[in-house]
């Protein structure tokens, strides 16, 4: 089956290592190796992170906090949930919220797709993208601003957000992205947007889409440190053992299956 969509995850993989992109999205190979050691501990942490997202989604959809909180049944989940209740707040009461929202727009010859944890429309016209992170360490803002997630989410909301805004297009200056860290609740990362950034990002996305669609070779990364946390490293003879602990600044969001979800598209 040919590749028809791109996402922040696939674009980040391509930027980090074109060979990883090929193995995961074109060859569709299964993961042959664990990403981190100790494997069971990190697998549990990732599962807890996914479950925390579901708890927040249920609360945002109107289920009472005390009912949702009964499902926070591990020490990590209980701590994250308590931090969320104590520290997370909208700047003003929103006029609309869209938890677990999927948007897509054309990025020839592909479609660009993103699943947002939360998009919030405020009465003053601002639109805030929230993304929940359960990292053990708080990444640097200088790292986050360069990640394809930050660039794709804001740019795609400009391109496809008209569906959320009563048929009116969203200007880049209306948009802000906020990363909220469950273990660092008082230190979220804020990334406003502007027209110059949007042009830079969309131009870069168009160049990447064209490059990927015509690529004949997908070389290995020169940075072999990335290989320690790559589950495809055995295909490339880049080490048999996973990296120790958590690679702090790594994107672990699962790839989205475009065919199995509904979306609002441009």
MARBA-3410 file (N, C-alpha, C, O; in Angstrom, 1 decimal):
266
0.8,-1.2,0.0,0.0,0.0,0.0,0.9,1.3,0.0,1.7,1.4,0.9 ~ 0.7,2.2,-0.9,1.5,3.3,-1.0,1.3,4.3,0.2,0.2,4.3,0.7 ~ 2.3,5.1,0.5,2.1,6.1,1.6,1.3,7.2,1.1,1.5,7.8,0.0 ~ 0.2,7.5,1.8,-0.7,8.6,1.4,-0.8,9.8,2.4,-1.2,10.9,2.0 ~ -0.3,9.6,3.6,-0.4,10.6,4.6,1.0,10.9,5.3,1.8,10.0,5.3
1.2,12.1,5.8,2.3,12.4,6.6,1.8,13.0,7.9,0.7,13.6,7.9 ~ 2.5,12.8,9.0,2.1,13.3,10.3,3.4,13.9,10.9,4.5,13.7,10.4 ~ 3.2,14.5,12.1,4.4,15.0,12.8,5.3,13.9,13.2,6.5,14.0,13.2 ~ 4.8,12.7,13.5,5.6,11.5,13.9,6.5,11.1,12.7,7.6,10.8,12.8 ~ 5.8,10.9,11.5,6.6,10.4,10.4,7.6,11.5,9.9,8.7,11.1,9.5
7.2,12.7,9.9,8.1,13.8,9.5,9.3,13.9,10.5,10.5,14.1,10.1 ~ 9.1,13.7,11.8,10.2,13.7,12.7,11.1,12.5,12.5,12.3,12.6,12.6 ~ 10.5,11.4,12.2,11.3,10.2,11.9,12.2,10.4,10.7,13.4,10.1,10.7 ~ 11.6,11.1,9.7,12.4,11.4,8.5,13.5,12.3,8.8,14.6,12.2,8.3 ~ 13.2,13.3,9.6,14.3,14.3,9.9,15.4,13.7,10.8,16.5,14.0,10.6
15.0,12.8,11.7,16.0,12.1,12.5,16.8,11.1,11.8,18.0,11.0,12.0 ~ 16.1,10.3,11.0,16.8,9.2,10.2,15.9,8.8,9.1,14.9,8.2,9.3 ~ 16.3,9.0,7.9,15.5,8.7,6.7,15.4,7.2,6.6,14.3,6.7,6.1 ~ 16.4,6.4,7.0,16.3,5.0,7.0,15.2,4.5,7.9,14.4,3.6,7.6 ~ 15.1,5.1,9.1,14.0,4.7,10.0,12.6,5.0,9.4,11.7,4.2,9.5
12.5,6.1,8.7,11.3,6.5,8.0,10.9,5.4,7.0,9.8,5.0,6.9 ~ 11.9,5.0,6.2,11.7,4.0,5.2,11.2,2.6,5.9,10.2,2.1,5.4 ~ 11.9,2.2,6.9,11.5,0.9,7.5,10.1,0.9,8.1,9.4,0.0,8.1 ~ 9.8,2.1,8.8,8.5,2.2,9.5,7.3,2.4,8.6,6.3,1.8,8.7 ~ 7.5,3.4,7.7,6.3,3.9,6.9,6.2,3.3,5.5,5.1,3.2,4.9
7.3,3.0,4.9,7.3,2.5,3.5,7.3,1.0,3.5,6.5,0.3,2.9 ~ 8.3,0.4,4.3,8.4,-1.1,4.3,7.5,-1.7,5.4,7.1,-2.9,5.3 ~ 7.0,-0.8,6.3,6.0,-1.3,7.3,6.5,-2.5,8.1,5.7,-3.4,8.3 ~ 7.7,-2.4,8.5,8.3,-3.6,9.3,7.9,-3.5,10.7,7.7,-2.4,11.3 ~ 7.7,-4.6,11.4,7.4,-4.6,12.8,8.6,-4.2,13.6,9.7,-4.3,13.1
8.4,-3.8,14.8,9.4,-3.4,15.7,10.2,-4.6,16.2,9.6,-5.4,16.9 ~ 11.5,-4.7,15.9,12.2,-5.9,16.3,12.9,-5.8,17.6,13.4,-6.8,18.1 ~ 12.9,-4.6,18.2,13.7,-4.5,19.4,13.1,-3.4,20.3,12.3,-2.6,19.9 ~ 13.3,-3.6,21.6,12.8,-2.6,22.6,13.6,-1.3,22.4,14.7,-1.3,22.0 ~ 12.9,-0.2,22.8,13.5,1.1,22.6,14.4,1.5,23.8,15.4,2.2,23.6
14.0,1.2,25.0,14.7,1.6,26.2,14.8,0.5,27.2,14.0,-0.4,27.2 ~ 15.8,0.6,28.0,15.9,-0.3,29.2,15.8,0.5,30.5,16.3,1.7,30.5 ~ 15.2,0.0,31.5,14.6,-1.3,31.6,13.3,-1.3,30.8,12.4,-0.4,30.9 ~ 13.1,-2.4,30.0,12.0,-2.4,29.0,10.6,-2.4,29.7,9.8,-1.6,29.3 ~ 10.4,-3.2,30.7,9.1,-3.3,31.3,8.7,-2.0,32.0,7.5,-1.5,31.9
9.7,-1.4,32.7,9.4,-0.1,33.3,9.0,1.0,32.3,8.0,1.7,32.6 ~ 9.7,1.1,31.2,9.4,2.1,30.3,8.1,1.8,29.5,7.4,2.8,29.1 ~ 7.8,0.6,29.3,6.6,0.2,28.6,5.4,0.6,29.5,4.4,1.1,29.1 ~ 5.5,0.4,30.8,4.5,0.7,31.8,4.3,2.3,31.8,3.2,2.8,31.8 ~ 5.4,3.0,31.8,5.3,4.5,31.8,4.6,5.0,30.6,3.8,5.9,30.7
4.9,4.4,29.4,4.2,4.8,28.2,2.7,4.5,28.3,1.9,5.3,27.8 ~ 2.4,3.3,28.8,1.0,3.0,28.9,0.3,3.9,29.9,-0.9,4.3,29.6 ~ 0.9,4.2,30.9,0.3,5.2,31.9,0.1,6.5,31.2,-0.9,7.2,31.5 ~ 1.1,6.9,30.4,0.9,8.2,29.7,-0.3,8.2,28.8,-1.1,9.2,28.8 ~ -0.5,7.1,28.1,-1.7,7.0,27.2,-3.0,7.0,28.0,-4.0,7.6,27.6
-3.0,6.4,29.2,-4.1,6.3,30.0,-4.4,7.7,30.6,-5.6,8.1,30.8 ~ -3.4,8.4,31.0,-3.6,9.8,31.5,-4.3,10.7,30.5,-5.2,11.4,30.8 ~ -3.9,10.5,29.2,-4.6,11.3,28.2,-6.1,11.0,28.2,-6.9,11.8,28.0 ~ -6.4,9.7,28.4,-7.9,9.3,28.4,-8.6,9.9,29.6,-9.7,10.3,29.5 ~ -7.9,9.9,30.7,-8.5,10.5,31.9,-8.9,12.0,31.7,-10.0,12.4,32.0
-7.9,12.7,31.1,-8.1,14.1,30.9,-9.2,14.3,29.9,-10.1,15.2,30.0 ~ -9.2,13.5,28.8,-10.3,13.6,27.8,-11.7,13.4,28.4,-12.6,14.2,28.1 ~ -11.8,12.4,29.3,-13.1,12.2,29.9,-13.5,13.3,30.8,-14.7,13.7,30.8 ~ -12.6,13.9,31.5,-12.9,15.1,32.3,-13.3,16.3,31.5,-14.3,16.9,31.8 ~ -12.6,16.5,30.4,-13.0,17.6,29.5,-14.3,17.4,28.8,-15.0,18.4,28.5
-14.7,16.2,28.7,-16.0,15.9,28.1,-17.2,16.0,29.1,-18.3,15.8,28.7 ~ -16.8,16.3,30.3,-17.9,16.6,31.3,-18.1,15.5,32.4,-19.0,15.7,33.2 ~ -17.3,14.5,32.4,-17.4,13.5,33.5,-16.8,14.1,34.7,-15.7,14.6,34.7 ~ -17.5,14.0,35.9,-17.0,14.6,37.1,-15.6,14.1,37.5,-15.3,13.0,37.3 ~ -14.8,15.1,38.0,-13.4,14.7,38.4,-13.3,13.6,39.4,-12.4,12.8,39.3
-14.3,13.6,40.3,-14.2,12.5,41.3,-14.4,11.1,40.7,-13.9,10.2,41.2 ~ -15.2,11.1,39.7,-15.5,9.8,39.1,-14.3,9.4,38.2,-13.9,8.2,38.2 ~ -13.8,10.3,37.5,-12.6,10.0,36.6,-11.4,9.6,37.5,-10.7,8.7,37.2 ~ -11.2,10.3,38.6,-10.1,10.1,39.5,-10.0,8.7,40.1,-8.9,8.3,40.4 ~ -11.1,8.1,40.2,-11.1,6.7,40.7,-10.3,5.7,39.8,-9.9,4.7,40.2
-10.1,6.1,38.5,-9.4,5.3,37.6,-7.9,5.6,37.6,-7.2,4.9,36.9 ~ -7.5,6.5,38.3,-6.0,6.8,38.5,-5.4,5.9,39.5,-5.2,6.2,40.6 ~ -5.2,4.6,39.0,-4.9,3.5,39.9,-3.5,3.1,40.0,-3.2,2.0,40.4 ~ -2.5,4.0,39.7,-1.1,3.8,39.9,-0.5,5.0,40.5,-1.1,6.1,40.4 ~ 0.6,4.9,41.2,1.2,6.1,41.8,1.5,7.2,40.7,1.2,8.4,41.0
1.9,6.9,39.5,2.2,7.9,38.5,0.9,8.6,38.1,0.8,9.8,38.0 ~ -0.1,7.8,37.8,-1.4,8.3,37.4,-2.0,9.2,38.5,-2.6,10.2,38.2 ~ -2.0,8.8,39.7,-2.5,9.5,40.8,-1.8,10.9,40.9,-2.5,11.9,41.1 ~ -0.5,10.9,40.8,0.3,12.1,40.9,-0.1,13.0,39.7,-0.3,14.2,39.9 ~ -0.1,12.5,38.5,-0.4,13.3,37.4,-1.8,13.9,37.4,-2.0,15.1,37.1
-2.7,13.1,37.9,-4.1,13.5,38.0,-4.3,14.6,39.0,-4.9,15.6,38.8 ~ -3.6,14.4,40.2,-3.7,15.5,41.2,-3.0,16.8,40.7,-3.6,17.8,40.9 ~ -1.9,16.7,39.9,-1.3,17.8,39.4,-2.2,18.5,38.4,-2.3,19.8,38.4 ~ -2.9,17.8,37.6,-3.8,18.3,36.6,-4.9,19.1,37.3,-5.2,20.2,36.9 ~ -5.5,18.5,38.3,-6.6,19.1,39.0,-6.2,20.4,39.7,-6.9,21.4,39.8
-5.0,20.4,40.2,-4.5,21.5,41.0,-3.9,22.6,40.2,-4.0,23.8,40.6 ~ -3.4,22.3,39.0,-2.6,23.3,38.3,-3.1,23.7,36.9,-2.9,24.8,36.5 ~ -3.9,22.8,36.2,-4.3,23.2,34.9,-5.5,24.0,34.9,-6.5,23.7,35.6 ~ -5.5,25.1,34.1,-6.6,26.0,34.0,-6.5,26.8,32.7,-5.5,27.1,32.3 ~ -7.7,27.0,32.1,-7.7,27.8,30.9,-7.5,29.3,31.3,-7.9,29.7,32.4
-6.9,30.1,30.4,-6.7,31.5,30.8,-8.1,32.3,31.0,-8.1,33.1,31.9 ~ -9.1,31.9,30.3,-10.5,32.4,30.5,-11.4,31.3,30.1,-10.9,30.3,29.5 ~ -12.6,31.4,30.5,-13.6,30.3,30.1,-13.7,30.2,28.6,-14.0,31.2,28.0 ~ -13.4,29.0,28.0,-13.5,28.9,26.6,-14.9,28.9,26.0,-15.8,28.6,26.7 ~ -15.0,29.3,24.8,-16.3,29.3,24.1,-16.5,27.9,23.4,-17.6,27.6,23.1
-15.4,27.2,23.2,-15.5,25.8,22.6,-14.3,25.1,22.9,-13.2,25.7,22.9 ~ -14.4,23.8,23.1,-13.2,22.9,23.3,-13.4,21.7,22.4,-14.5,21.2,22.2 ~ -12.3,21.2,21.9,-12.3,20.1,21.0,-11.2,19.1,21.5,-10.1,19.1,21.0 ~ -11.5,18.2,22.4,-10.5,17.2,22.9,-10.4,16.1,21.9,-11.3,15.7,21.2 ~ -9.2,15.6,21.7,-8.9,14.5,20.8,-9.4,14.7,19.4,-10.1,13.9,18.8
-9.0,15.9,18.9,-9.4,16.3,17.6,-8.4,15.9,16.5,-7.2,16.1,16.7 ~ -8.9,15.4,15.4,-8.1,15.1,14.2,-8.4,16.1,13.1,-9.6,16.3,12.7 ~ -7.4,16.7,12.5,-7.5,17.6,11.4,-6.6,17.1,10.3,-5.5,16.4,10.5 ~ -6.9,17.4,9.0,-6.1,17.1,7.9,-6.2,18.1,6.8,-7.2,18.8,6.8 ~ -5.2,18.2,6.0,-5.2,19.2,4.9,-4.3,18.6,3.8,-3.4,17.8,4.1
-4.5,19.0,2.5,-3.7,18.6,1.4,-2.2,19.1,1.6,-2.0,20.2,2.0 ~ -1.3,18.2,1.4,0.1,18.5,1.3,0.7,17.7,0.2,1.3,16.7,0.4 ~ 0.4,18.1,-1.1,0.6,17.3,-2.3,2.1,16.8,-2.3,3.0,17.5,-2.0 ~ 2.2,15.5,-2.7,1.2,14.5,-3.1,0.5,13.7,-1.9,0.0,12.7,-2.2 ~ 0.6,14.2,-0.7,0.1,13.5,0.5,-1.0,14.4,1.1,-1.4,15.4,0.6
-1.6,13.8,2.2,-2.3,14.6,3.1,-1.5,14.7,4.4,-0.9,13.8,4.8 ~ -1.6,15.9,5.0,-1.0,16.1,6.3,-2.1,15.9,7.4,-3.2,16.4,7.3 ~ -1.7,15.1,8.4,-2.7,14.7,9.4,-2.1,14.9,10.8,-1.0,14.7,11.0 ~ -3.0,15.4,11.7,-2.6,15.5,13.1,-3.7,15.2,14.0,-4.9,15.6,13.7 ~ -3.4,14.6,15.1,-4.4,14.4,16.2,-4.0,15.2,17.4,-2.9,15.0,18.0
-4.8,16.2,17.8,-4.6,17.1,18.8,-5.1,16.6,20.1,-6.3,16.1,20.2 ~ -4.4,16.7,21.2,-5.0,16.4,22.5,-6.1,17.3,22.9,-7.2,16.8,23.3 ~ -6.0,18.6,22.6,-7.1,19.5,22.9,-6.8,20.8,22.1,-5.7,21.3,22.0 ~ -7.9,21.3,21.4,-7.9,22.6,20.8,-9.0,23.4,21.5,-10.2,23.0,21.6 ~ -8.7,24.6,21.9,-9.6,25.5,22.7,-9.8,26.8,22.0,-8.8,27.5,21.7
-11.0,27.2,21.8,-11.3,28.5,21.2,-11.8,29.4,22.4,-12.7,29.1,23.1 ~ -11.1,30.6,22.5,-11.4,31.5,23.6,-12.3,32.6,23.0,-12.3,32.9,21.8 ~ -13.0,33.3,23.9,-14.0,34.4,23.5,-13.3,35.5,22.8,-13.9,36.2,21.9 ~ -12.0,35.8,23.1,-11.3,36.9,22.4,-10.7,36.6,21.1,-10.0,37.4,20.5 ~ -11.0,35.4,20.6,-10.5,35.0,19.3,-9.2,34.1,19.3,-8.8,33.6,18.3
-8.6,34.0,20.4,-7.4,33.2,20.5,-7.8,31.7,20.4,-8.9,31.3,20.8 ~ -6.8,30.9,19.9,-7.0,29.5,19.8,-5.8,28.8,20.4,-4.7,29.1,19.9 ~ -6.0,28.0,21.4,-4.8,27.4,22.1,-4.9,25.9,21.8,-5.9,25.2,22.1 ~ -3.7,25.4,21.4,-3.5,23.9,21.2,-2.8,23.5,22.5,-1.8,24.0,22.9 ~ -3.4,22.5,23.2,-2.8,21.9,24.4,-2.3,20.5,24.0,-3.0,19.7,23.4
-1.1,20.1,24.5,-0.6,18.8,24.4,-0.1,18.3,25.7,0.8,19.0,26.3 ~ -0.6,17.2,26.2,-0.2,16.6,27.5,1.1,15.8,27.3,1.1,14.9,26.5 ~ 2.1,16.1,28.2,3.3,15.3,28.1,3.6,14.7,29.5,3.5,15.4,30.5 ~ 4.0,13.4,29.5,4.3,12.7,30.8,5.8,12.4,30.9,6.2,11.4,31.5 ~ 6.6,13.3,30.3,8.1,13.1,30.4,8.6,13.1,31.8,8.0,13.7,32.7
9.6,12.3,32.1,10.2,12.3,33.4,11.1,13.5,33.6,11.3,14.0,34.7 ~ 11.6,14.1,32.5,12.4,15.3,32.5,11.7,16.3,31.7,11.2,16.0,30.6 ~ 11.8,17.5,32.1,11.2,18.6,31.3,12.1,19.1,30.2,13.2,19.6,30.4 ~ 11.7,18.9,28.9,12.5,19.2,27.8,12.7,20.8,27.7,11.9,21.5,28.2 ~ 13.8,21.1,27.1,14.1,22.6,26.9,13.1,23.1,25.8,12.8,22.5,24.9
12.7,24.4,26.0,11.9,25.0,25.0,12.6,25.1,23.7,12.0,25.1,22.6 ~ 13.9,25.3,23.7,14.7,25.4,22.5,14.6,24.1,21.7,14.7,24.1,20.5 ~ 14.5,23.0,22.4,14.3,21.7,21.7,12.9,21.6,21.1,12.7,21.2,20.0 ~ 11.9,22.0,21.9,10.5,21.8,21.6,10.1,22.7,20.4,9.3,22.2,19.5 ~ 10.6,23.9,20.3,10.2,24.8,19.2,10.7,24.3,17.8,10.1,24.6,16.8
11.7,23.4,17.8,12.2,22.9,16.6,11.6,21.5,16.2,11.8,21.1,15.1 ~ 10.8,20.9,17.1,10.2,19.7,16.8,9.1,19.8,15.8,8.4,20.8,15.7 ~ 8.9,18.8,15.0,7.9,18.8,13.9,6.5,18.9,14.5,5.6,19.4,13.9 ~ 6.3,18.4,15.7,5.0,18.5,16.3,4.6,19.9,16.5,3.5,20.3,16.2 ~ 5.5,20.7,17.1,5.2,22.1,17.3,4.9,22.8,16.0,3.9,23.6,15.9
5.7,22.5,14.9,5.5,23.2,13.7,4.3,22.7,12.9,3.5,23.5,12.3 ~ 4.1,21.4,12.9,2.9,20.8,12.2,1.6,21.3,12.8,0.7,21.7,12.1 ~ 1.5,21.2,14.1,0.2,21.4,14.7,-0.3,22.8,14.5,-1.4,23.1,14.2 ~ 0.7,23.8,14.7,0.2,25.2,14.5,-0.1,25.5,13.0,-1.1,26.1,12.7 ~ 0.8,25.0,12.1,0.6,25.2,10.7,-0.7,24.6,10.2,-1.5,25.2,9.4
-1.0,23.4,10.6,-2.2,22.7,10.2,-3.4,23.3,10.7,-4.4,23.4,10.0 ~ -3.4,23.9,11.9,-4.5,24.6,12.4,-4.8,25.8,11.6,-6.0,26.2,11.4 ~ -3.8,26.5,11.1,-4.0,27.6,10.1,-4.7,27.1,8.9,-5.7,27.8,8.4 ~ -4.3,26.0,8.3,-4.8,25.5,7.1,-6.2,24.9,7.2,-7.0,25.0,6.2 ~ -6.5,24.2,8.3,-7.7,23.5,8.4,-8.6,24.0,9.5,-9.7,23.4,9.7
-8.2,25.0,10.3,-9.0,25.4,11.4,-10.3,26.1,11.1,-11.1,26.4,12.0 ~ -10.5,26.5,9.8,-11.7,27.2,9.4,-13.0,26.4,9.8,-14.0,27.0,10.1 ~ -12.8,25.1,9.8,-14.0,24.2,10.2,-14.4,24.4,11.7,-15.5,24.1,12.0 ~ -13.5,24.9,12.5,-13.8,25.0,13.9,-14.2,26.5,14.2,-14.7,26.7,15.3 ~ -14.1,27.4,13.3,-14.3,28.8,13.6,-15.4,29.4,12.8,-15.3,30.5,12.3
-16.5,28.7,12.6,-17.7,29.2,12.0,-17.4,29.6,10.5,-18.1,30.5,10.0 ~ -16.5,28.9,9.8,-16.3,29.2,8.4,-15.3,30.3,8.2,-15.0,30.7,7.1 ~ -14.7,30.9,9.3,-13.8,31.9,9.2,-12.4,31.4,9.3,-12.1,30.6,10.3 ~ -11.4,31.7,8.5,-10.1,31.2,8.6,-9.4,31.8,9.8,-9.7,32.8,10.3 ~ -8.5,31.0,10.4,-7.7,31.4,11.5,-6.4,32.0,11.1,-5.7,31.5,10.2
-6.1,33.2,11.6,-4.8,33.8,11.4,-3.7,33.2,12.3,-4.0,32.8,13.4 ~ -2.5,33.1,11.8,-1.4,32.5,12.7,-1.3,33.2,14.0,-1.1,32.6,15.0 ~ -1.5,34.5,14.0,-1.4,35.3,15.3,-2.4,34.9,16.3,-2.3,35.2,17.5 ~ -3.5,34.3,15.9,-4.5,33.8,16.9,-4.1,32.6,17.6,-4.7,32.2,18.6 ~ -3.1,31.9,17.1,-2.8,30.5,17.6,-1.6,30.5,18.5,-0.6,31.2,18.4
-1.8,29.7,19.6,-0.7,29.4,20.5,-0.7,27.9,20.8,-1.7,27.3,20.9 ~ 0.5,27.3,21.0,0.6,25.9,21.4,1.2,25.9,22.8,2.2,26.5,23.1 ~ 0.6,25.0,23.6,1.0,24.9,25.0,1.3,23.4,25.3,0.4,22.6,25.1 ~ 2.5,23.1,25.7,2.8,21.8,26.2,2.7,21.8,27.7,3.3,22.6,28.4 ~ 1.8,20.9,28.2,1.6,20.9,29.7,2.2,19.5,30.2,1.8,18.5,29.7
3.1,19.7,31.1,3.9,18.5,31.6,3.3,18.0,32.9,3.2,18.8,33.9 ~ 2.9,16.8,33.0,2.2,16.2,34.1,3.1,16.2,35.4,2.6,16.2,36.5 ~ 4.4,16.1,35.2,5.3,16.1,36.4,5.9,17.5,36.6,6.7,17.6,37.6 ~ 5.6,18.4,35.8,6.1,19.8,35.9,4.9,20.8,35.7,5.0,21.6,34.8 ~ 3.9,20.6,36.5,2.6,21.3,36.1,2.7,22.8,36.2,1.8,23.5,35.6
3.7,23.4,36.9,3.8,24.8,37.0,4.7,25.4,36.0,5.1,26.6,36.0 ~ 5.2,24.6,35.0,6.2,25.1,34.0,5.8,24.6,32.6,6.6,23.9,32.0 ~ 4.6,25.0,32.1,4.2,24.6,30.8,5.1,25.4,29.8,5.7,26.4,30.1 ~ 5.1,24.9,28.5,5.9,25.6,27.5,4.9,26.3,26.5,3.9,25.6,26.0 ~ 5.0,27.5,26.3,4.1,28.3,25.5,4.8,28.7,24.1,5.9,29.2,24.2
4.1,28.5,23.0,4.7,28.8,21.7,3.6,29.6,20.9,2.8,28.9,20.2 ~ 3.6,30.9,20.9,2.7,31.7,20.0,3.2,31.5,18.6,4.2,30.9,18.3 ~ 2.4,32.1,17.7,2.6,31.9,16.3,2.5,33.2,15.5,1.8,34.1,16.1 ~ 3.1,33.3,14.3,2.8,34.5,13.5,2.9,34.1,12.1,3.3,33.0,11.7 ~ 2.6,35.1,11.2,2.6,34.8,9.7,3.9,34.4,9.2,4.0,33.5,8.3
5.0,35.0,9.6,6.3,34.6,9.1,6.7,33.2,9.5,7.2,32.4,8.7 ~ 6.3,32.8,10.7,6.6,31.4,11.1,5.8,30.4,10.3,6.2,29.3,9.9 ~ 4.5,30.8,10.1,3.6,29.9,9.3,4.2,29.7,7.9,4.2,28.6,7.4 ~ 4.6,30.8,7.3,5.2,30.7,5.9,6.4,29.8,5.9,6.6,28.9,5.0 ~ 7.3,30.0,6.9,8.5,29.2,7.0,8.1,27.7,7.2,8.7,26.8,6.5
7.1,27.4,8.0,6.8,26.0,8.3,6.1,25.4,7.1,6.4,24.3,6.7 ~ 5.2,26.1,6.5,4.5,25.5,5.4,5.4,25.3,4.2,5.3,24.3,3.4 ~ 6.2,26.2,3.9,7.2,26.1,2.8,8.1,24.8,3.1,8.4,24.1,2.2 ~ 8.5,24.7,4.4,9.4,23.5,4.7,8.6,22.2,4.5,9.1,21.2,4.1 ~ 7.3,22.2,4.9,6.5,21.0,4.8,6.3,20.7,3.3,6.4,19.5,2.9
6.1,21.6,2.4,6.0,21.4,1.0,7.3,20.8,0.4,7.2,19.9,-0.4 ~ 8.4,21.4,0.9,9.7,20.8,0.4,9.9,19.4,0.8,10.3,18.5,0.1 ~ 9.6,19.1,2.1,9.7,17.8,2.6,8.8,16.8,1.9,9.2,15.7,1.5 ~ 7.6,17.2,1.7,6.7,16.3,1.0,7.1,16.0,-0.4,7.1,14.8,-0.9 ~ 7.6,17.0,-1.1,8.2,16.7,-2.5,9.4,15.8,-2.4,9.6,14.9,-3.3
10.3,16.1,-1.4,11.5,15.3,-1.3,11.2,13.8,-1.0,11.8,12.9,-1.6 ~ 10.3,13.6,-0.1,9.9,12.2,0.3,9.3,11.5,-0.9,9.5,10.3,-1.1 ~ 8.4,12.2,-1.6,7.7,11.5,-2.7,8.6,11.1,-3.9,8.3,10.2,-4.6 ~ 9.8,11.7,-4.0,10.7,11.4,-5.1,12.0,10.7,-4.6,12.8,10.4,-5.4 ~ 12.1,10.5,-3.3,13.3,9.9,-2.8,13.6,8.5,-3.3,12.7,7.7,-3.3
14.8,8.2,-3.7,15.2,6.9,-4.1,16.1,6.2,-3.0,16.1,5.0,-2.9 ~ 16.8,7.0,-2.2,17.6,6.5,-1.2,17.2,7.1,0.2,16.8,8.3,0.3 ~ 17.3,6.3,1.2,17.0,6.7,2.6,18.1,6.4,3.5,18.2,5.3,4.1 ~ 19.1,7.3,3.6,20.3,7.0,4.3,20.2,7.0,5.8,19.2,7.5,6.4 ~ 21.1,6.2,6.5,21.1,6.2,7.9,21.5,7.5,8.5,22.3,8.3,7.8
21.1,7.9,9.7,21.5,9.1,10.3,23.0,9.0,10.6,23.6,7.9,10.9 ~ 23.7,10.1,10.6,25.1,10.2,11.0,25.2,10.2,12.6,26.3,9.9,13.1 ~ 24.2,10.5,13.2,24.2,10.6,14.7,23.8,9.3,15.3,22.6,9.0,15.5 ~ 24.8,8.5,15.6,24.5,7.1,16.1,24.0,7.1,17.5,23.5,6.0,17.9 ~ 24.0,8.2,18.2,23.4,8.2,19.5,21.8,8.0,19.4,21.2,7.4,20.3
21.3,8.5,18.3,19.8,8.3,18.1,19.5,6.8,18.0,18.4,6.4,18.3 ~ 20.4,6.0,17.5,20.2,4.6,17.3,19.9,3.8,18.6,19.2,2.8,18.5 ~ 20.5,4.2,19.7,20.4,3.5,20.9,18.9,3.4,21.3,18.5,2.4,22.0 ~ 18.1,4.4,21.0,16.7,4.4,21.3,15.8,4.1,20.2,14.5,4.3,20.2 ~ 16.3,3.5,19.1,15.5,3.2,17.9,15.3,1.7,17.8,16.2,0.9,17.9
14.0,1.3,17.7,13.6,-0.1,17.7,14.0,-0.8,16.4,13.9,-2.0,16.3 ~ 14.5,0.0,15.4,14.9,-0.6,14.2,16.4,-0.8,14.1,16.9,-1.2,13.0 ~ 17.1,-0.6,15.2,18.6,-0.5,15.1,19.2,-1.9,14.6,20.3,-1.8,14.0 ~ 18.5,-3.0,14.9,19.1,-4.3,14.5,19.1,-4.4,12.9,19.9,-5.2,12.4 ~ 18.2,-3.8,12.3,18.2,-3.8,10.8,19.4,-3.1,10.2,19.8,-3.4,9.1
19.9,-2.2,11.0,21.0,-1.4,10.5,22.4,-1.7,11.1,23.3,-1.0,10.9 ~ 22.4,-2.8,11.9,23.6,-3.1,12.6,24.2,-2.0,13.4,25.4,-1.7,13.4 ~ 23.3,-1.3,14.1,23.7,-0.2,14.9,23.5,-0.5,16.4,23.2,0.4,17.2 ~ 23.8,-1.7,16.8,23.8,-2.1,18.3,22.6,-3.0,18.6,21.6,-2.9,18.0 ~ 22.9,-3.9,19.5,21.9,-4.9,20.0,21.2,-4.5,21.2,20.1,-5.0,21.5
21.7,-3.5,22.0,21.1,-3.2,23.3,20.5,-1.8,23.3,21.0,-0.9,22.7 ~ 19.3,-1.7,23.9,18.6,-0.4,24.0,19.4,0.5,24.9,20.2,0.2,25.7 ~ 19.1,1.8,24.7,19.6,2.8,25.5,19.1,2.7,27.0,18.0,2.2,27.2 ~ 19.9,3.1,27.9,19.5,3.0,29.3,18.6,4.2,29.7,18.8,5.3,29.3 ~ 17.5,3.8,30.4,16.6,4.9,30.9,15.9,5.5,29.8,15.7,4.9,28.7
15.4,6.8,30.0,14.6,7.5,29.1,15.4,8.5,28.3,16.2,9.2,28.9 ~ 15.3,8.5,27.0,15.9,9.6,26.2,14.9,10.7,26.4,13.8,10.7,25.9 ~ 15.4,11.8,27.2,14.4,12.8,27.6,13.7,13.5,26.5,12.5,13.6,26.6 ~ 14.4,13.8,25.5,13.8,14.6,24.4,13.5,13.8,23.2,14.2,13.9,22.2 ~ 12.5,12.9,23.3,12.2,12.0,22.3,10.7,11.9,22.1,9.9,12.0,23.1
10.2,11.9,20.9,8.8,11.8,20.6,8.3,10.4,20.6,8.8,9.6,19.9 ~ 7.3,10.1,21.5,6.9,8.7,21.6,5.4,8.5,21.2,4.8,7.5,21.4 ~ 4.8,9.6,20.5,3.4,9.5,20.1,3.2,8.4,19.1,4.0,8.3,18.2 ~ 2.2,7.5,19.2,2.0,6.5,18.2,1.6,7.1,16.9,0.9,8.1,16.9 ~ 1.9,6.4,15.8,1.5,6.9,14.5,0.0,6.7,14.4,-0.6,5.7,14.8
-0.6,7.7,13.7,-2.1,7.7,13.5,-2.4,6.9,12.3,-1.8,7.0,11.2 ~ -3.4,6.1,12.4,-4.0,5.3,11.2,-5.1,6.2,10.6,-6.2,6.3,11.1 ~ -4.8,6.8,9.5,-5.7,7.7,8.8,-7.0,7.0,8.4,-8.0,7.6,8.4 ~ -6.9,5.7,8.0,-8.0,5.0,7.5,-9.0,4.6,8.6,-10.2,4.3,8.3 ~ -8.6,4.6,9.9,-9.5,4.1,10.9,-10.1,5.2,11.8,-10.8,4.9,12.8
-9.9,6.5,11.5,-10.5,7.5,12.3,-11.2,8.5,11.5,-10.9,8.7,10.3 ~ -12.2,9.2,12.1,-12.8,10.3,11.4,-12.0,11.6,11.6,-11.3,11.7,12.6 ~ -12.1,12.5,10.7,-11.4,13.7,10.8,-12.1,14.9,10.2,-13.0,14.7,9.4 ~ -11.7,16.1,10.6,-12.2,17.3,10.0,-11.1,17.7,9.0,-10.0,17.9,9.4 ~ -11.5,17.8,7.7,-10.4,18.1,6.8,-10.8,19.3,5.9,-11.9,19.7,5.8
-9.7,19.9,5.4,-9.9,21.1,4.5,-10.3,20.6,3.1,-10.4,21.4,2.2
END
